[in-house]
Each structure stands twice: as C-alpha cells, then as structure tokens.
C-alpha cells in the first residue's frame, strides 16, 4: 500500500521542520520570520496544531503547580553560584 504524503508548498515548513523547533517557538525563543512560518503551519496542520496545544497545556499545568521557593533559599543558591563563579571552594551547608 502506498502512503500519500502531503506536499509542502515552496517556502512553507514541513511537519518535520516544525517539530524540530516547536519547543523553541512555544518558549518564545525564535525569530519573528520563523515564528510566522510556524504559525501558518500550525493553523493548517491539525496534527502539529494539536501537538503544540498539548505542549502548551502541559507547560501551563506544570507552571501552575510550581511550588514557591523561599527567598532565603534563593539567596543561598545565588551566593553559592557567585562563590563558584569566583573560583572559591563550596562550603558545607
């Protein structure tokens, strides 16, 4: 049985191309021209559009469940990172 493949119009992105950059697009880490081309593909391709929607739902659900980190813990982590950046030995907690 021969599989029918959808032809990608010139200048348009294929499902494979969109899949390679979808996470970067959803995180807002992609240039405007590429984002525009991805949006066109997501509007036209149900499968890719559903995949993007699923990623967005997972991302928002995880963000909503993120626990608050105490300011004291953030300050200790920042201090630890600064010591490492200066080449100092880490100290025990």
HELIX and SHEET records of a PDB file:
HELIX    1   1 UNK A   15  UNK A   26  1                                  12    
HELIX    2   2 UNK A   32  UNK A   44  1                                  13    
HELIX    3   3 UNK A   46  UNK A   64  1                                  19    
HELIX    4   4 UNK A   71  UNK A   85  1                                  15    
END                                                                             
